[in-house]
Structures are given as C-alpha cells and as structure tokens.
Amino acid sequence: EEDIRDIWMHKFPKKPTNRTSGDMRTAAVLHYRPKEQKESTFEVGFRESLAVLHKLRILETTMVNLDSIEGADRAEVSREVCPYFEAYDFVFVKSNWMYVVDLFAREFLAKCNVRRVLLISGSYPPPSMESILFYDLHFYEVHWYEDNYLTNHPASIHAFGIDKRPIYSKIVSYQKLKHVSEKKNMKNDMMNENIKKWDYLFVGAFADHAGHKRPLKIGEKKGKRCAIGKQNGHEGETIAQTLRDVGVEVMLPKPYEELVSLIQSTKELYVSDDVLGAGERAVLE
C-alpha cells in the first residue's frame, strides 16, 4: 500500500513505483482505511477482484490510503497531488458520495490530467449534476441506482457481486477426500461451525453520515446479538459503545473466510438499512 506522505516528502517518481511491466494499464486506488483497521480486513472482496485483474494482466493497481496524509498542509497537497496521480492511467475513487474520499477527489483532482473513476460504494444520491460529471466513469452496484441518478452520464457500468470461493471451498475439499474417516472428521468440523451461536447478526458500516444503515436497531432485538463492521471516527466508536452497553458483541471487519463462518453461525441476518442504506451485499453473503 502506498503511503502518500512518504512520497510527497521526496521527489515524485515518473511512473508508479510498483509497476512490474509495461503492457498493463495502471490505476491508483484512492481510499480511506484508518490505521487501526488491518489491511487484511479492508474491502476483502474488492481487493480480490483487483488481484484477478492483475493476474489476467489487465490492470496494475496501487492502493493509496488517504489516512496517510491526514493533517497534511492543504497547500502542499494541492501543489503535489497532480504530479503523483498523473503518473497513472486512472484514479479509482473508492467512495460513497460526500465521503472523505469523494470530497478529496473533487477538491484536489479537478485540475489533474488523469481519468477519474468513481467506484460508488453505497447508495447515497449524488449531491449535484456537476459532481456526477466530475467523474469520467462510474461503477454502480444496483440497477435502480443508475435508473434514478446516472441516466445523464455517458459512461456508467454495473459492477456488483460477492466472492463465493470461501463459501464453496470446504464443500470442494470435502468432495476431494478419499478416506471415510477423513470425511467424517471434516463433516463433524463443519457441523460444529454451523452451530447457531447468535440469534441476530448485523453486517455493515457503523458510521453512516446520512443515517441510512441504522446499526443501533439491532440493540432493540432480544437474544444473542452480534454486530460487525467499520467503526470509523467518533460516530462509529460511539455507536459501537452504545451497542456494547446493551449487550451486543461488537467486532471489527474480518477476513472473508471468517465472515463466512460468522454468518453461518447466526440464526438471522438482521439488515436494518433503509432503501438508501443498501444492505444488498450482506443479503447475498
């Protein structure tokens, strides 16, 4: 992962420092991951998708974390941002509208000669037509979103799904076992994992500046409850503590394999989001 501050303290490279070949397009993936969240738990499915594109020799990416320049001098950022990002073919902005990454991009990348791609991470409506047209391309998650908000943009692509490999990997492993005893042991392990430990499980971001995900609602349920998701900033931490106070076990994001096991160990996935809160991904998982 690229630390922008370290780069801006030295001379800019003419090309992205992680390039290994000259025949792939390159993209800087602008995102925000707080230091307390491990990289292995950040947007696991999304990063796996990027790895597939790299393996197919389609796209080479560099993860650029905005957290690394938090508190930096705005004048310095404005002066140095274009020489860095113009070394790439694209800048992927991994963000919902009005989130810190989108706000940074629209403030500082407007003058940069690089194609800007918004990976719409959520379902908030765009703030204006000007903000829609700022980006050269949009990747959206659900079709109703394009119908409502992106019909006037010339370039929008549907991109949404989950990584099913962890879900089916154990089934495939079981089928490959030859000895009856091995199959019996693995079957017992799988049955133990499927014991329902939780009555309700919430999966999603805690800090939601427009209030659409509503994680606090799981606290109103009775029984054993668990909530897992990003807890960025003061708002997320406050919501997490409020849930703990009413007996909800709170977890930070986990690698996808562990999330699969957690979902299998709950009786009911509780999606408390309203329409704009999304929740489709949690339902598919």
C-alpha positions as CSV (number, residue, x, y, z in Angstrom):
1,E,0.0,0.0,0.0
2,E,1.3,3.4,-1.0
3,D,1.9,6.0,1.8
4,I,1.4,9.3,0.1
5,R,3.2,11.3,2.8
6,D,6.4,9.4,2.3
7,I,6.2,10.1,-1.5
8,W,5.5,13.7,-1.1
9,M,8.5,14.2,1.2
10,H,10.7,13.2,-1.7
11,K,10.9,13.6,-5.4
12,F,8.0,12.2,-7.4
13,P,8.6,9.1,-9.4
14,K,7.8,9.5,-13.1
15,K,5.9,6.2,-13.1
16,P,4.1,4.3,-10.3
17,T,6.7,2.6,-8.2
18,N,5.0,-0.7,-8.2
19,R,5.0,-1.3,-11.9
20,T,6.3,-4.6,-13.0
21,S,5.6,-4.5,-16.7
22,G,4.8,-2.0,-19.4
23,D,1.8,-3.7,-21.1
24,M,-0.8,-3.2,-18.4
25,R,-2.9,-0.1,-17.6
26,T,-2.3,1.4,-14.2
27,A,-4.7,2.7,-11.6
28,A,-4.2,4.4,-8.2
29,V,-7.0,3.2,-5.9
30,L,-7.8,6.2,-3.7
31,H,-9.5,5.0,-0.5
32,Y,-9.6,5.6,3.3
33,R,-8.6,3.0,5.8
34,P,-7.9,4.1,9.3
35,K,-4.7,2.9,10.9
36,E,-6.4,0.8,13.5
37,Q,-8.1,-1.4,10.8
38,K,-5.8,-4.1,9.5
39,E,-5.3,-4.1,5.7
40,S,-6.2,-7.8,5.6
41,T,-9.8,-6.9,6.7
42,F,-10.3,-3.9,4.4
43,E,-12.7,-4.4,1.4
44,V,-11.6,-8.0,1.1
45,G,-13.8,-8.9,-1.9
46,F,-12.8,-5.7,-3.7
47,R,-9.1,-6.3,-3.3
48,E,-9.6,-9.9,-4.5
49,S,-11.2,-8.5,-7.7
50,L,-8.2,-6.2,-8.3
51,A,-5.9,-9.2,-7.8
52,V,-7.8,-11.1,-10.5
53,L,-7.5,-8.2,-13.0
54,H,-3.7,-8.2,-12.2
55,K,-3.4,-11.9,-12.8
56,L,-5.2,-11.5,-16.1
57,R,-2.7,-8.8,-17.0
58,I,-5.4,-6.2,-17.5
59,L,-4.7,-3.7,-14.7
60,E,-2.0,-3.0,-12.2
61,T,-3.1,-1.1,-9.1
62,T,-1.6,0.8,-6.2
63,M,-3.7,1.2,-3.1
64,V,-3.4,4.9,-2.0
65,N,-4.7,5.4,1.6
66,L,-5.9,9.0,2.4
67,D,-5.3,8.3,6.1
68,S,-1.5,8.7,5.4
69,I,-1.9,12.4,4.7
70,E,-4.4,13.2,7.4
71,G,-3.5,16.6,8.9
72,A,-1.2,17.5,5.9
73,D,-0.8,21.1,4.8
74,R,-3.6,21.8,2.2
75,A,-1.3,24.0,0.1
76,E,1.3,21.2,-0.1
77,V,-1.4,18.7,-1.1
78,S,-2.8,21.0,-3.8
79,R,0.7,21.5,-5.2
80,E,1.9,17.9,-5.2
81,V,-1.3,15.9,-5.9
82,C,-1.3,16.1,-9.7
83,P,2.3,15.1,-10.4
84,Y,1.7,11.9,-8.4
85,F,-1.7,10.9,-9.8
86,E,-0.9,11.8,-13.4
87,A,1.7,9.0,-13.5
88,Y,-1.3,6.6,-13.6
89,D,-3.8,5.9,-16.4
90,F,-6.7,6.1,-14.0
91,V,-7.6,7.1,-10.5
92,F,-10.2,4.8,-8.9
93,V,-12.0,6.7,-6.2
94,K,-13.4,4.0,-3.7
95,S,-16.1,6.0,-2.0
96,N,-19.7,6.9,-1.4
97,W,-20.9,10.4,-2.3
98,M,-19.8,13.0,0.2
99,Y,-17.5,10.6,2.0
100,V,-14.0,11.9,2.7
101,V,-12.5,10.2,-0.4
102,D,-15.1,11.7,-2.8
103,L,-14.7,15.1,-1.2
104,F,-10.9,14.9,-1.5
105,A,-11.1,13.8,-5.2
106,R,-13.5,16.6,-6.2
107,E,-11.4,19.2,-4.4
108,F,-7.9,18.3,-5.4
109,L,-8.1,16.2,-8.6
110,A,-10.1,18.6,-10.7
111,K,-7.0,20.1,-12.3
112,C,-5.2,16.8,-12.8
113,N,-4.8,15.3,-16.3
114,V,-5.9,11.8,-15.4
115,R,-9.1,9.8,-15.9
116,R,-11.3,9.8,-12.7
117,V,-13.4,6.7,-12.0
118,L,-15.9,6.6,-9.1
119,L,-16.5,3.2,-7.6
120,I,-19.8,4.1,-5.9
121,S,-19.5,2.4,-2.6
122,G,-23.0,2.8,-1.3
123,S,-26.4,4.1,-2.5
124,Y,-26.5,7.8,-1.5
125,P,-27.8,10.1,-4.2
126,P,-25.2,12.4,-5.9
127,P,-25.2,15.9,-4.5
128,S,-25.4,17.6,-7.9
129,M,-25.1,17.1,-11.7
130,E,-21.7,18.8,-11.5
131,S,-20.5,16.2,-9.1
132,I,-21.7,13.4,-11.4
133,L,-19.9,14.9,-14.4
134,F,-16.7,15.4,-12.5
135,Y,-16.0,11.7,-12.9
136,D,-15.3,10.2,-16.4
137,L,-16.8,6.8,-15.4
138,H,-19.0,5.4,-12.7
139,F,-19.2,1.8,-11.4
140,Y,-22.5,1.3,-9.6
141,E,-23.8,-1.6,-7.6
142,V,-27.6,-1.9,-8.2
143,H,-29.6,-1.2,-11.3
144,W,-32.2,1.0,-9.6
145,Y,-29.4,3.4,-8.7
146,E,-28.4,4.0,-12.3
147,D,-32.1,4.5,-13.3
148,N,-32.5,7.1,-10.6
149,Y,-29.2,9.0,-10.7
150,L,-26.9,8.2,-13.6
151,T,-29.0,8.4,-16.8
152,N,-27.5,11.7,-17.8
153,H,-23.9,10.4,-17.6
154,P,-22.4,8.9,-20.7
155,A,-20.3,6.2,-19.1
156,S,-21.7,4.0,-16.2
157,I,-21.0,0.3,-15.7
158,H,-22.8,-2.2,-13.4
159,A,-20.3,-4.0,-11.1
160,F,-21.5,-5.9,-8.1
161,G,-21.1,-9.3,-6.5
162,I,-19.5,-11.4,-3.8
163,D,-16.6,-13.8,-3.7
164,K,-18.2,-17.3,-3.5
165,R,-15.0,-19.1,-3.3
166,P,-14.7,-19.2,0.5
167,I,-18.3,-20.4,0.7
168,Y,-17.7,-23.4,-1.5
169,S,-14.1,-24.2,-0.7
170,K,-15.0,-26.5,2.2
171,I,-17.5,-28.4,0.0
172,V,-14.9,-28.9,-2.7
173,S,-12.3,-30.0,-0.1
174,Y,-14.8,-32.5,1.4
175,Q,-15.6,-34.0,-2.0
176,K,-11.9,-34.5,-2.7
177,L,-11.3,-36.5,0.5
178,K,-10.9,-40.2,-0.2
179,H,-11.0,-41.9,3.2
180,V,-14.3,-42.3,5.1
181,S,-12.7,-41.3,8.4
182,E,-11.4,-38.1,6.9
183,K,-14.8,-37.2,5.5
184,K,-16.4,-38.0,8.8
185,N,-14.0,-35.7,10.8
186,M,-14.4,-32.9,8.3
187,K,-18.2,-33.2,8.3
188,N,-18.2,-33.0,12.2
189,D,-16.0,-29.9,12.0
190,M,-18.4,-28.3,9.5
191,M,-21.4,-29.2,11.7
192,N,-19.7,-27.6,14.7
193,E,-19.1,-24.4,12.8
194,N,-22.8,-24.3,11.8
195,I,-23.9,-24.4,15.4
196,K,-26.0,-21.2,15.8
197,K,-24.2,-19.1,18.3
198,W,-26.0,-15.9,17.5
199,D,-29.7,-15.0,17.2
200,Y,-29.1,-11.9,15.2
201,L,-26.1,-10.5,13.2
202,F,-25.7,-7.1,11.7
203,V,-23.0,-6.6,8.9
204,G,-22.2,-3.1,7.7
205,A,-20.5,0.2,8.5
206,F,-21.3,1.8,11.8
207,A,-20.5,5.4,11.0
208,D,-23.1,6.5,8.4
209,H,-23.3,10.2,8.0
210,A,-26.8,10.2,6.5
211,G,-28.2,7.7,9.0
212,H,-29.4,5.0,6.5
213,K,-27.7,1.9,7.9
214,R,-29.2,2.2,11.4
215,P,-26.9,-0.3,13.2
216,L,-28.4,0.7,16.6
217,K,-31.6,-1.1,15.7
218,I,-30.0,-4.5,16.4
219,G,-29.8,-3.3,20.0
220,E,-33.6,-3.4,20.2
221,K,-33.7,-7.2,19.4
222,K,-33.8,-9.8,22.1
223,G,-31.3,-12.7,22.4
224,K,-27.6,-13.1,21.5
225,R,-26.7,-10.3,19.1
226,C,-23.5,-9.5,17.2
227,A,-22.6,-6.5,15.0
228,I,-19.6,-6.5,12.7
229,G,-18.3,-3.6,10.6
230,K,-16.2,-0.5,10.2
231,Q,-16.3,1.9,13.2
232,N,-14.5,4.9,11.6
233,G,-14.3,8.1,13.6
234,H,-16.0,9.3,16.7
235,E,-19.5,8.5,15.4
236,G,-18.6,4.9,14.7
237,E,-16.9,4.4,18.1
238,T,-19.9,6.0,19.9
239,I,-22.3,3.6,18.1
240,A,-20.1,0.6,18.9
241,Q,-20.0,1.5,22.6
242,T,-23.8,2.1,22.7
243,L,-24.3,-1.4,21.3
244,R,-21.9,-2.9,23.8
245,D,-23.8,-1.2,26.6
246,V,-27.0,-3.1,25.7
247,G,-25.2,-6.4,25.4
248,V,-24.4,-6.6,21.7
249,E,-21.0,-8.1,20.9
250,V,-19.2,-5.7,18.5
251,M,-16.5,-6.8,16.1
252,L,-14.2,-5.1,13.6
253,P,-14.2,-6.3,10.0
254,K,-12.7,-9.8,9.5
255,P,-11.1,-11.6,6.5
256,Y,-13.8,-13.0,4.2
257,E,-13.3,-16.6,5.3
258,E,-14.0,-15.7,8.9
259,L,-17.0,-13.6,7.9
260,V,-18.5,-16.6,6.1
261,S,-18.2,-18.7,9.3
262,L,-19.7,-15.9,11.4
263,I,-22.7,-15.7,9.0
264,Q,-23.2,-19.5,9.2
265,S,-23.2,-19.3,13.0
266,T,-26.2,-17.0,13.2
267,K,-29.9,-17.7,13.1
268,E,-30.9,-14.5,11.4
269,L,-29.0,-11.8,9.4
270,Y,-30.6,-8.5,10.5
271,V,-30.5,-5.9,7.8
272,S,-31.7,-2.7,9.4
273,D,-30.8,-0.4,6.5
274,D,-33.5,1.7,4.8
275,V,-33.6,1.8,1.0
276,L,-30.6,4.2,0.7
277,G,-28.6,2.2,3.3
278,A,-28.1,-0.6,0.7
279,G,-27.6,-4.0,2.5
280,E,-27.8,-6.0,-0.7
281,R,-24.3,-7.3,-0.3
282,A,-24.9,-8.6,3.2
283,V,-28.1,-10.4,2.0
284,L,-26.2,-12.1,-0.8
285,E,-23.4,-13.2,1.6
